[in-house]
C-alpha cells in the first residue's frame, strides 16, 4: 500500500499549509483549514494515521476520502486554491502562492491533483499527518 505523509509546517488565518510526501519523496503542497477543534466543514483533521480510498463525489468528481476521522466524515482530497475551498478537506497544489491582498493559498491545484491521482493509481493508501508547528 502506498504511503502519503503530510508535514504541516504552518497554520494561520489563510489556512494550514503542508508538504505532501509520496513514498518518502516530496511531491506536492497542501492546504487545509486552520485548526478549529475538529469541527465539521471548518477545521483541519487531527494529526495521526488514516486510511484513504478512491471515492466518486457527487460534487467534486473522482477524489480520495479519508476514513475513520474521529468525530468527522466526508473528508476528501480535492482541487482548490484557498482555505475557503477546503470545506474541511485537504487541497493539493504544486506550490504556495501569495495572491493580492495578502491572501495566501496554493497554485496549480487541478494539475497537481491529477498527478496525485496518477501516482496513486486510484488505489487506497495510508495517510500520516504530522504537525511541525
Secondary structure as UniProt FT lines:
FT   STRAND          2..12
FT   TURN            13..14
FT   STRAND          15..22
FT   TURN            23..24
FT   STRAND          25..32
FT   TURN            37..38
FT   TURN            40..42
FT   STRAND          48..57
FT   TURN            58..60
FT   STRAND          61..67
FT   TURN            70..71
FT   STRAND          75..78
FT   HELIX           83..85
FT   TURN            86..88
FT   STRAND          90..93
FT   STRAND          95..99
FT   HELIX           100..102
FT   STRAND          103..107
FT   HELIX           109..120
FT   TURN            121..122
FT   STRAND          125..131
//
